Amino acid sequence: MLALSALAFGSCADTAPEIPQEELYLRGFIRQFGVPDLERSWSMAKPIKATVNLRSKTDGIARIYTDSPNTPGCQMLAAVEVASGRGTACFDADIRSNHVYVRVENRDGQVELSGFMPVSKGAVSITDSRSSRSGNCPVTKKAVELEVDRINDKCLEFLTGFLSENPDNYRLSWDALEKGDDEIARKLSQEYILSNKQKENVPNLYRLENFDYSQRCPEFSIDDIKPIIHQYTTPDGEVKPGLFAEYSDHGNEISNLQKYYHELKTLDPDVELTVKEDGPVVFDLMWRALTENAYWGYYYYDEEDAKTIRTDPWGFYNRVPKFIVLDYEGNAGNRLQGDNSLMEMRLCKNWEHHSSVYYTDPEDDSPNHTLNETWEKMDWNACRTTYNEGKKLRGCKIRSVSMKLVYFGKDGNGEATYDFPAGTRIGFIYGSSGRSEKFYLSDAILSQAIHRPSTTYSGSGQVSDEIKKSSDWFPTSAKFSFNGENYVGFEDGGLDCDLNDFMFRVHNTWPPETDITPDDLPRPDSKEWIIACEDLGSFDDYDFNDVVLKVAFVPKATEGGRNKVRITPVACGGQLNSYVYFQDHVLGEIHSLLGCPGGIPAGVGNGTPDIDHSKVRSLEFEVDDDWLLSERYETDFTVSTTWMNGEEIRGEWIKKIQDGINGEHLKAPQILLLPTEWSWPVERCGILDAYPDFIKWIGNIENYDWVDNKPYPGNIYTRID
């Protein structure tokens, strides 16, 4: 409805009402909605206290978000300064939120901690401690035999000689081989190579026993890894394939691995990591989509021994201790095969309130957000479903295992501890069992001493430049930095060149030289709120679209030492001139701020003109460190409405008014603080016509789900801001 109805007020056009307008407003409100709840706020925001308490002495910033920063619609709630691992701050969050997403970055921009943190009793505790069976390290090692196939020495000798003399003829496809000599083609064929293998035990190999698989990394979102293993959506709405997505799913002529390895040359096939500081080296399992039973482990050595990999790879390989952490022959809790408890996914239908962004499965009504038994088991079919339907799923919450590697002293024979000396080099062993046992080492040069199956073998000795240039040769693992975090990805031997068969996020290691984060990933802005106002021109329409603003708190950690409030006008559903104030600042008359003619409602549908928001200016004002919108919107935002006789009425929002009937002080909302997703009623529709459950919220502040029930979408303005 128009803020001022000619029918209702035509008789009092020349004189101001004798009864104060605020009291008329209250009495009209009671007639429509009943007596409002006493001593209450009309806000959908709640203040949250964040406490950062990290074991590390990190100096940097903890940024707190509504969701994963890679999720469309995500907004930043706060930016907390962290000094020596400590920090505190208060911020506003949606009253329905039971979690936030946290990223703690050091001064170098590297992420020290990321994931979802629960909100409980108005507080969130940000800590990097992980639950564990024991603070000690009871892990032991047991020698095991693992028989693997490798190309025999005679075959390797032939291949190495041929490649060095005839690099242009190196191909492993039959079409290319037919161009050369038949005998050479036969000996270079996969069939010949795979038939000239010998079995050999992996030397100095151990399986970790009594390893703690009970630790859980902070829960994260499918959106955290979709830009790597599936696809992502740019801020402009364009869908792009992930860094290591399977190219067949996106119609690319070459795989992403070819792109990043051969063309852009941003991947290093020698996947080893260097420990940054004395202490634990933690691996968070971020993804697994294995086609075969697999195992995974690591080896370590001092930096001073690195040269022996180049000068004596066989000697190094034989003496360095190698430890299996995950094994397809292990128990149900730690094996890398089929269904296991290493990773769980849950479709979180009621997780966040971005219904216009996310696909919602109408079949999922479970209150605990568990899709079905298949997802809990996380078998191959479930992985594939997630992969193929990732673009449709709302944010899936992933609960995964976090593993601290074990250090057994320099020579591998000392007492077990979770603390690694800084500078220690860590590499990986991994493989799978299909038709034959496959075994890989993450260092490409070291791997020349053993069999590399099918197209991924590279001969013996040094990796030749010719092989590296060949489009038929790929690394079977890669390390990379993505979005400020270190990752290692592995290929299980299926030769689809995606490096996403299992992938870990790694802590306390120096980042790779190249960060391959796409430039067009979504970058969340500060959390916005809707302030929806009634002017003081009427007391019977109550559509809360007379003055509509978007308000965001911009923390000083992102604004060079100044906390700011950013205010953006978005709609004017009233006919009267209404001046908007923030504290003692005059923003201006709402129609003028929106570039609209005075006296004409705009941006509220039902035939009213839309607004060109590209020409609407946002205004910023500095505020104190302890400023919270949920606590200050009542006093810091006011609207001065000019009555028809020229009298200016500046209302105090949420003002207490003496009711002459029973002598109580009652409140009627003239301003609502609502989530940014909220859309206001169209003109000439009261709020109950758009949100019928609003009346339930009037009587009980905990009935905050009224904003989600929209049975009459035609009565709600389709926002274009």
C-alpha positions as a printed Julia matrix, in Angstrom:
721×3 Matrix{Float64}:
   0.0     0.0     0.0
   1.04    3.6    -0.42
   2.5     5.02    2.75
  -0.11    7.75    2.72
  -3.61    6.8     1.62
  -5.68    9.68    0.28
  -8.81    7.83    1.34
  -7.64    7.42    4.89
  -6.22   10.89    5.42
  -8.06   13.2     3.06
 -10.01   14.71    5.94
  -6.86   15.69    7.81
  -4.82   17.04    4.96
  -4.53   20.51    6.44
  -3.9    19.75   10.09
  -1.67   17.32   11.92
  -3.5    14.64   13.9
  -4.23   15.52   17.52
  -3.12   12.09   18.72
   0.64   11.63   18.25
   1.34    9.78   15.03
   3.46    7.24   16.88
   0.51    6.25   19.04
  -1.82    6.01   16.06
   0.77    3.74   14.47
   0.85    1.53   17.56
  -2.93    1.26   17.85
  -3.3     0.43   14.15
  -0.61   -2.21   14.53
  -2.42   -3.82   17.49
  -5.69   -3.91   15.56
  -4.05   -5.88   12.73
  -1.57   -8.1    14.55
  -2.52   -8.14   18.22
  -0.44   -6.98   21.16
   3.26   -7.38   20.32
   5.63   -9.31   22.53
   6.91   -7.06   25.31
  10.58   -6.06   25.63
  11.76   -7.6    22.42
  13.84   -6.78   19.38
  12.58   -6.8    15.79
  15.85   -8.13   14.5
  16.82  -11.35   12.7
  20.45  -10.74   13.7
  22.15  -11.97   16.84
  25.53  -10.93   18.27
  28.2   -13.63   18.31
  31.47  -13.53   20.23
  34.41  -15.14   18.43
  37.47  -16.3    20.36
  40.62  -17.37   18.49
  42.92  -19.68   20.44
  45.47  -21.44   18.23
  48.33  -23.63   19.33
  50.58  -21.97   16.77
  51.84  -18.42   17.24
  50.12  -17.21   14.11
  49.97  -13.48   13.36
  47.35  -12.66   10.77
  43.6   -12.45   10.24
  40.72  -14.83   10.96
  37.94  -14.21    8.48
  34.5   -15.51    9.37
  31.95  -16.28    6.64
  28.36  -17.41    6.32
  29.51  -20.37    4.2
  32.51  -21.63    2.25
  34.09  -18.61    0.5
  33.76  -20.49   -2.82
  29.99  -20.74   -2.44
  27.85  -18.32   -4.47
  26.02  -16.04   -2.06
  28.62  -16.39    0.7
  29.26  -13.22    2.72
  31.95  -12.25    5.22
  30.69  -11.77    8.78
  33.88  -10.53   10.43
  37.63  -10.14   10.15
  39.44  -10.73   13.44
  43.03   -9.63   13.98
  45.14  -12.51   15.34
  48.35  -11.95   17.3
  50.4   -14.91   18.57
  47.44  -17.19   17.84
  44.97  -15.15   19.9
  42.15  -12.78   19.07
  38.57  -11.83   19.97
  35.77   -9.99   18.22
  31.99   -9.7    18.15
  29.91   -9.78   14.99
  26.33  -10.14   13.83
  24.99  -13.39   12.37
  21.62  -14.65   11.21
  19.64  -15.71   14.27
  19.06  -19.1    12.56
  22.76  -19.84   12.08
  24.25  -22.73   14.04
  27.66  -22.6    12.36
  30.07  -20.25   10.63
  32.97  -20.87    8.26
  36.42  -19.71    9.4
  39.69  -19.13    7.52
  42.74  -18.11    9.55
  45.48  -16.66    7.34
  49.0   -15.7     8.41
  50.77  -12.55    7.26
  51.95  -14.34    4.11
  48.38  -15.15    3.08
  48.77  -18.86    3.83
  45.8   -20.52    5.52
  46.58  -21.98    8.93
  43.05  -23.24    9.64
  39.81  -23.45    7.66
  36.43  -25.1     8.04
  33.08  -24.87    9.78
  32.9   -23.99   13.45
  29.75  -24.47   15.57
  27.95  -21.54   17.15
  26.76  -22.3    20.67
  25.18  -19.95   23.22
  26.14  -16.87   21.26
  29.82  -17.8    20.87
  32.18  -19.53   18.47
  35.53  -20.96   19.53
  38.17  -20.99   16.79
  40.85  -23.52   17.65
  43.13  -25.86   15.73
  43.07  -28.61   18.34
  41.79  -31.92   17.02
  40.2   -34.57   19.15
  42.44  -37.58   19.63
  42.58  -40.8    21.61
  45.76  -39.69   23.27
  48.08  -36.76   23.46
  50.98  -39.19   23.25
  52.11  -41.12   20.21
  51.48  -44.84   20.73
  52.04  -45.65   17.05
  54.31  -48.55   16.17
  55.55  -49.88   12.84
  55.54  -53.38   11.45
  57.58  -54.59    8.5
  55.43  -55.76    5.58
  56.03  -57.26    2.18
  54.49  -55.68   -0.86
  55.23  -57.4    -4.16
  54.95  -55.08   -7.13
  55.63  -55.36  -10.84
  58.22  -53.25  -12.61
  59.63  -53.21  -16.09
  62.69  -55.45  -16.22
  66.17  -54.01  -16.64
  66.57  -55.23  -20.23
  63.4   -53.49  -21.31
  64.33  -50.32  -19.44
  67.76  -50.31  -21.08
  66.2   -50.56  -24.52
  63.66  -47.83  -23.81
  66.25  -45.43  -22.38
  68.57  -45.88  -25.35
  65.82  -45.5   -27.88
  64.43  -42.39  -26.29
  67.8   -40.67  -26.11
  68.57  -41.44  -29.77
  65.14  -41.05  -31.29
  63.1   -38.7   -29.1
  60.83  -37.69  -31.96
  59.7   -41.29  -32.42
  58.63  -41.71  -28.8
  54.96  -42.6   -28.73
  52.9   -45.19  -26.96
  49.86  -45.16  -29.2
  49.84  -47.8   -31.94
  49.11  -45.22  -34.63
  52.34  -43.4   -33.91
  54.38  -46.56  -33.47
  53.42  -47.8   -36.94
  55.45  -44.98  -38.43
  58.7   -46.62  -37.28
  60.43  -49.95  -37.59
  58.18  -52.92  -36.82
  60.61  -54.35  -34.27
  61.03  -51.01  -32.55
  57.3   -50.48  -32.62
  56.8   -53.9   -31.04
  59.28  -53.2   -28.25
  57.83  -49.77  -27.58
  54.29  -51.08  -27.45
  52.38  -51.29  -24.17
  51.81  -54.98  -24.79
  55.54  -55.67  -25.02
  56.42  -53.46  -22.04
  53.76  -54.95  -19.79
  54.84  -58.46  -20.71
  58.47  -57.74  -19.82
  58.03  -57.14  -16.12
  59.53  -58.64  -13.03
  58.11  -58.91   -9.51
  59.95  -57.28   -6.67
  59.34  -56.54   -2.99
  59.36  -52.91   -1.89
  62.37  -52.53    0.4
  62.25  -51.06    3.9
  58.45  -50.94    3.97
  56.36  -50.69    7.15
  52.7   -50.46    8.07
  51.76  -48.09   10.9
  49.92  -49.84   13.72
  47.81  -48.31   16.48
  47.6   -45.21   14.29
  45.04  -42.63   15.43
  42.31  -42.44   12.79
  39.86  -40.86   15.25
  40.94  -37.29   14.58
  38.59  -35.2    12.48
  39.57  -32.18   10.46
  37.25  -29.16   10.62
  34.18  -29.9     8.54
  34.26  -28.29    5.13
  31.99  -27.92    2.1
  31.85  -29.55   -1.3
  32.23  -25.97   -2.54
  35.75  -25.9    -1.08
  36.95  -28.48   -3.57
  34.55  -28.14   -6.5
  36.94  -25.61   -8.14
  39.55  -28.38   -8.07
  37.71  -31.61   -8.82
  34.5   -30.52  -10.52
  33.49  -27.01  -11.55
  32.87  -23.58  -10.14
  30.7   -20.57  -10.89
  32.27  -17.17  -11.41
  30.69  -14.02   -9.94
  29.3   -13.36  -13.42
  27.46  -16.7   -13.36
  29.77  -18.5   -15.82
  30.39  -22.18  -15.05
  33.99  -23.28  -15.55
  35.72  -26.67  -15.17
  37.83  -27.24  -12.09
  41.61  -27.39  -12.13
  41.76  -31.19  -12.19
  38.28  -32.03  -13.39
  37.96  -34.96  -15.75
  38.12  -33.31  -19.14
  35.55  -35.68  -20.66
  32.93  -34.17  -18.36
  33.47  -30.72  -19.79
  34.13  -31.37  -23.47
  37.73  -30.15  -23.4
  40.04  -31.32  -26.15
  42.86  -31.87  -23.66
  42.81  -32.75  -20.0
  43.35  -30.11  -17.37
  46.48  -31.99  -16.38
  47.85  -31.53  -19.87
  46.97  -27.87  -19.63
  48.66  -27.24  -16.29
  51.6   -29.59  -16.8
  52.49  -29.41  -20.49
  51.16  -26.04  -21.59
  51.24  -23.69  -18.6
  54.04  -25.63  -16.89
  52.71  -24.79  -13.43
  52.92  -28.3   -11.94
  56.03  -29.86  -10.48
  56.01  -33.67  -10.88
  58.47  -34.04   -7.99
  55.87  -34.03   -5.23
  57.82  -33.61   -2.04
  57.16  -31.22    0.82
  59.46  -29.45    3.28
  58.44  -29.14    6.94
  58.12  -25.45    7.8
  58.4   -25.43   11.6
  59.24  -28.0    14.28
  55.99  -29.78   15.06
  53.2   -31.94   13.59
  52.6   -32.37    9.87
  48.85  -32.74    9.41
  47.04  -34.12    6.35
  43.32  -33.53    5.88
  41.67  -35.95    3.46
  39.68  -33.64    1.16
  38.48  -35.97   -1.58
  38.51  -39.59   -2.7
  37.05  -41.12   -5.86
  39.03  -44.32   -6.28
  38.22  -46.89   -8.93
  40.48  -49.53   -7.38
  41.61  -50.68   -3.95
  44.46  -48.42   -2.95
  47.12  -47.76   -0.34
  48.91  -44.55    0.61
  51.85  -43.64    2.78
  54.99  -41.55    3.03
  58.74  -41.48    3.44
  60.98  -38.73    4.83
  64.64  -37.75    4.84
  66.95  -34.83    5.65
  67.45  -32.07    3.09
  71.14  -32.94    2.94
  70.22  -36.35    1.5
  68.25  -34.86   -1.38
  71.2   -35.08   -3.77
  71.38  -38.87   -3.37
  68.02  -39.16   -5.1
  69.71  -37.77   -8.2
  73.08  -39.48   -7.9
  72.04  -42.86   -6.48
  68.25  -43.28   -6.79
  68.4   -47.05   -6.31
  70.48  -46.76   -3.14
  68.2   -44.09   -1.73
  65.07  -46.06   -2.58
  66.41  -49.18   -0.89
  67.41  -47.57    2.4
  64.78  -44.86    3.02
  62.02  -46.13    5.38
  58.55  -46.09    3.83
  55.35  -46.12    5.91
  51.87  -47.2     4.81
  49.13  -45.16    6.52
  46.03  -46.1     4.53
  45.65  -49.58    3.14
  42.93  -51.53    1.34
  43.81  -54.45    3.62
  43.25  -52.37    6.75
  40.2   -52.34    8.97
  36.94  -50.71    7.94
  37.93  -47.42    9.51
  41.08  -46.72    7.53
  41.11  -48.66    4.31
  41.12  -46.93    0.95
  38.47  -48.97   -0.76
  34.72  -49.12   -1.19
  32.81  -47.81    1.8
  34.75  -46.62    4.82
  34.61  -44.01    7.56
  37.45  -41.86    6.26
  34.99  -39.45    4.7
  31.28  -38.77    5.08
  29.04  -36.44    3.13
  25.69  -35.01    4.1
  23.31  -33.01    1.98
  22.41  -30.05    4.16
  19.02  -28.91    2.97
  18.41  -26.49    5.81
  22.01  -25.46    6.16
  21.96  -21.95    4.82
  19.22  -19.75    3.5
  20.16  -19.21   -0.12
  17.13  -20.89   -1.64
  17.51  -18.91   -4.85
  21.08  -20.14   -5.33
  21.03  -23.77   -4.28
  19.22  -26.74   -5.66
  17.02  -28.31   -2.99
  16.16  -31.98   -3.12
  12.4   -32.19   -2.46
  12.78  -35.8    -1.3
  15.1   -34.88    1.56
  13.14  -33.96    4.67
  15.45  -35.52    7.22
  16.15  -33.16   10.11
  19.72  -34.39   10.54
  20.57  -33.49    6.94
  21.58  -37.02    6.0
  20.68  -37.81    2.42
  20.62  -41.57    2.63
  22.63  -44.6     3.66
  24.63  -44.63    0.44
  26.14  -41.24    1.16
  27.15  -42.26    4.64
  28.98  -45.26    3.22
  30.6   -43.08    0.57
  31.13  -45.84   -1.98
  32.21  -45.31   -5.56
  28.71  -44.74   -6.88
  28.13  -42.05   -4.29
  31.38  -40.35   -5.26
  30.37  -40.4    -8.87
  26.95  -39.0    -8.04
  28.54  -36.14   -6.16
  30.94  -35.52   -9.02
  28.32  -35.53  -11.76
  25.63  -33.63   -9.87
  27.87  -31.23   -8.02
  26.49  -28.22   -9.86
  22.97  -28.98   -8.6
  23.68  -29.86   -4.99
  23.35  -27.4    -2.18
  26.49  -27.22   -0.12
  27.34  -30.72    1.03
  28.97  -30.77    4.41
  32.0   -33.08    4.46
  33.27  -34.69    7.63
  36.68  -36.21    7.04
  39.69  -37.68    8.79
  42.76  -35.69    9.75
  46.08  -37.51    9.99
  49.24  -36.49   11.8
  52.23  -38.22   10.25
  54.61  -40.03   12.57
  58.35  -39.38   12.87
  60.58  -42.31   13.92
  63.84  -40.41   14.09
  66.28  -39.59   11.32
  66.94  -43.2    10.35
  63.38  -44.44   10.97
  64.35  -46.54   13.99
  63.78  -44.07   16.83
  60.89  -43.49   19.21
  57.64  -42.48   17.58
  56.54  -38.85   17.82
  54.18  -36.52   15.98
  56.82  -33.77   15.88
  58.98  -33.4    12.76
  62.14  -31.29   12.67
  61.89  -28.23   10.45
  63.49  -28.82    7.06
  62.57  -32.51    6.88
  61.62  -33.57    3.35
  58.48  -35.7     2.96
  57.54  -37.77   -0.1
  54.8   -40.31   -0.74
  54.23  -43.91   -1.73
  50.91  -44.98   -3.12
  49.42  -47.54   -5.42
  46.48  -49.75   -6.18
  45.69  -53.36   -6.88
  43.9   -54.1   -10.11
  45.06  -56.69  -12.57
  48.5   -56.23  -11.01
  49.95  -54.34   -8.09
  50.77  -50.75   -8.97
  53.33  -48.81   -7.0
  54.23  -45.14   -7.28
  56.64  -42.71   -5.7
  55.78  -39.04   -5.69
  59.29  -38.0    -6.76
  59.42  -38.52  -10.52
  63.18  -38.98  -10.67
  63.21  -41.5    -7.85
  60.38  -43.33   -9.57
  62.66  -44.16  -12.49
  64.1   -46.96  -10.35
  60.78  -48.81  -10.41
  57.97  -49.62  -12.79
  55.66  -46.85  -14.01
  52.66  -48.65  -15.56
  51.34  -48.05  -19.06
  51.82  -44.53  -20.42
  53.11  -43.12  -17.16
  56.49  -44.89  -17.07
  59.51  -42.78  -17.96
  62.5   -45.1   -18.3
  65.45  -45.28  -15.92
  67.84  -42.68  -14.57
  67.09  -39.0   -15.08
  63.75  -37.94  -16.52
  64.76  -36.81  -19.99
  63.56  -33.52  -21.42
  62.19  -35.47  -24.35
  59.95  -37.5   -22.07
  58.81  -34.42  -20.18
  57.86  -32.79  -23.49
  55.91  -35.8   -24.64
  52.15  -35.42  -24.43
  51.99  -39.12  -23.49
  53.82  -38.66  -20.21
  52.21  -37.3   -17.06
  53.11  -37.09  -13.41
  51.0   -39.38  -11.27
  50.87  -36.87   -8.42
  51.12  -33.14   -7.99
  51.56  -30.55   -5.28
  49.97  -27.15   -5.63
  48.75  -24.16   -3.7
  45.08  -23.3    -4.07
  43.32  -20.39   -2.4
  46.08  -20.02    0.17
  46.24  -23.7     1.12
  48.7   -26.47    0.2
  47.42  -29.6    -1.53
  48.74  -32.86   -2.89
  46.71  -34.86   -5.38
  47.2   -38.42   -6.62
  46.25  -40.57   -9.6
  45.28  -44.14   -8.73
  46.54  -45.58  -12.0
  43.36  -45.34  -14.05
  45.18  -43.08  -16.53
  42.39  -40.52  -16.81
  44.92  -37.81  -15.94
  42.84  -35.95  -13.4
  44.99  -36.27  -10.23
  41.81  -36.14   -8.14
  41.5   -39.79   -7.12
  42.52  -38.85   -3.62
  43.59  -35.44   -2.44
  44.92  -34.0     0.81
  45.19  -30.54    2.32
  48.57  -30.22    4.06
  49.64  -28.09    7.04
  53.05  -26.94    8.33
  54.85  -27.24    5.01
  56.27  -24.56    2.74
  53.87  -23.69   -0.07
  54.65  -24.67   -3.66
  56.07  -21.91   -5.81
  52.97  -21.65   -7.96
  49.47  -20.87   -6.76
  46.93  -22.02   -9.35
  43.85  -20.38   -7.83
  41.58  -19.16  -10.65
  41.36  -15.39  -10.81
  37.59  -15.53  -11.2
  36.71  -17.44   -8.03
  33.94  -15.77   -6.0
  35.29  -13.27   -3.47
  32.83  -12.73   -0.62
  31.97   -9.19    0.4
  30.88   -8.09    3.87
  27.6    -9.48    5.17
  24.66   -7.28    4.22
  21.39   -6.85    6.07
  18.04   -5.41    5.04
  16.57   -2.57    7.05
  12.86   -2.4     6.15
  11.01    0.67    7.41
   7.54    2.03    7.75
   7.33    5.81    7.53
   5.06    7.68    9.93
   2.52    8.68    7.3
  -0.08    6.0     7.93
  -1.2     3.45   10.45
  -3.02    0.81    8.44
  -0.87   -0.48    5.57
   2.23   -1.98    7.28
   4.08   -3.23    4.21
   7.58   -2.31    5.46
   8.65   -1.12    2.04
   8.45    2.66    2.55
  12.21    2.97    3.16
  14.42   -0.05    2.4
  18.19   -0.03    2.94
  21.03   -2.51    2.69
  23.55   -2.18    5.51
  26.96   -3.86    5.87
  29.61   -3.65    8.58
  33.07   -3.47    7.0
  35.68   -4.46    9.63
  38.9    -2.5     9.97
  40.99   -5.61    9.28
  39.86   -5.26    5.64
  39.7    -1.46    5.5
  43.1    -0.25    6.6
  42.39    0.34   10.29
  38.88    1.81   10.15
  35.6     0.1    10.99
  32.9     1.3     8.64
  29.2     0.93    8.06
  28.18    0.85    4.4
  24.59    1.94    3.7
  22.92    1.48    0.32
  19.34    2.67   -0.4
  17.35    0.07   -2.39
  13.62    0.96   -2.42
  11.13    3.72   -1.58
   7.54    2.52   -1.23
   6.23    5.69    0.41
   4.73    8.83   -1.14
   5.84   11.21    1.59
   9.29   12.73    1.72
  11.34   10.71    4.17
  14.84   11.73    5.24
  17.16    8.96    6.39
  19.58    9.53    9.28
  22.49    7.43   10.54
  23.48    8.67   13.96
  23.95   12.42   13.36
  24.59   12.01    9.64
  21.87   12.97    7.18
  21.93   10.55    4.24
  19.21   12.44    2.38
  15.65   12.04    1.21
  14.99    8.43    0.14
  13.53    9.23   -3.31
  16.41   11.54   -4.1
  18.97    8.98   -2.9
  17.5     6.48   -5.36
  17.29    8.95   -8.23
  13.48    8.84   -8.26
  10.91   11.64   -8.48
   9.58   12.75   -5.11
   6.24   11.4    -4.03
   6.33    8.37   -6.35
   6.94    4.88   -4.92
   9.68    2.95   -6.77
  11.31   -0.46   -6.54
   8.23   -2.06   -5.01
   6.49   -3.63   -8.02
   2.78   -3.51   -8.9
   3.32   -0.95  -11.63
   5.8     1.25   -9.77
   9.0     2.04  -11.67
  12.13   -0.02  -11.1
  15.35    1.6    -9.94
  18.66    1.83  -11.79
  20.86    0.57   -8.95
  24.05    1.15  -10.95
  23.51    4.86  -10.29
  22.72    4.52   -6.59
  25.6     5.57   -4.35
  26.55    3.71   -1.17
  27.52    5.82    1.83
  30.13    4.85    4.43
  30.6     6.06    7.99
  33.22    5.18   10.6
  32.06    3.41   13.75
  33.64    2.18   16.98
  35.23   -1.24   17.48
  32.3    -2.49   19.57
  29.59   -1.35   17.13
  27.04   -4.07   16.32
  24.11   -3.57   13.98
  21.92   -5.92   16.02
  22.37   -3.66   19.06
  22.45   -0.23   17.43
  19.95   -0.31   14.57
  17.19    0.8    16.97
  18.95    4.04   17.84
  21.37    4.72   14.99
  18.84    4.61   12.11
  15.91    7.04   12.06
  13.62    8.43    9.39
  12.13   11.9     9.39
   8.79   11.98    7.53
   7.27   15.24    6.3
   3.54   15.38    7.01
   1.08   16.85    4.48
   0.89   20.18    6.35
   4.68   20.44    6.27
   5.28   19.24    9.81
   8.32   17.0    10.16
   7.91   13.88   12.32
  11.17   12.22   13.25
  10.28    8.93   14.82
  12.44    7.06   17.27
  12.37    3.53   15.99
  11.0     0.91   18.4
   9.82    3.72   20.63
   7.98    2.79   23.81
   4.52    4.35   23.86
   2.18    4.76   26.84
  -1.05    2.89   26.17
  -3.91    4.81   27.74
  -6.02    1.7    28.14
  -3.94   -0.43   30.49
  -1.04    1.84   31.31
   1.61   -0.5    29.88
   4.46    0.53   27.63
   4.09   -1.32   24.36
   6.28   -1.48   21.26
   5.34   -1.63   17.61
   8.01   -2.29   15.0
   8.63    0.56   12.6
  11.91   -0.92   11.41
  12.83   -4.57   10.84
  16.4    -5.88   10.62
  16.27   -8.85    8.26
  18.6   -11.19    6.29
  19.88   -9.89    2.99
  17.9   -12.57    1.11
  14.61  -11.08    2.29
  12.39   -9.38   -0.3
   9.75   -6.84    0.67
   6.04   -6.91   -0.22
   4.95   -5.3    -3.47
   3.06   -2.04   -3.29
  -0.57   -2.24   -2.14
   0.13   -5.55   -0.35
   0.43   -5.69    3.42
   3.14   -7.81    4.95
   0.66  -10.57    5.83
  -0.26  -10.84    2.14
   3.37  -11.66    1.4
   4.44  -13.39    4.62
   1.42  -14.75    6.48
   3.61  -16.22    9.26
   4.76  -12.71   10.19
   1.92  -12.6    12.7
   3.42  -15.62   14.51
   6.69  -13.72   14.92
   4.8   -10.81   16.46
   3.67  -13.0    19.34
   6.88  -15.01   19.76
  10.34  -13.83   18.77
  11.51  -17.44   18.27
   9.14  -17.94   15.32
  11.81  -16.55   13.02
  11.07  -18.96   10.15
   8.3   -16.61    9.0
  10.68  -15.24    6.37
  10.87  -18.65    4.64
   7.12  -19.2     4.18
   6.16  -17.42    0.93
   2.93  -19.02   -0.34
   2.06  -16.0    -2.49
   5.2   -15.17   -4.49
   3.27  -12.68   -6.62
   2.93  -10.49   -3.54
   6.71  -10.32   -3.02
   8.9    -7.94   -5.0
  11.33   -9.67   -7.35
  14.53   -7.9    -6.44
  16.85   -6.55   -9.1
  19.38   -4.86   -6.82
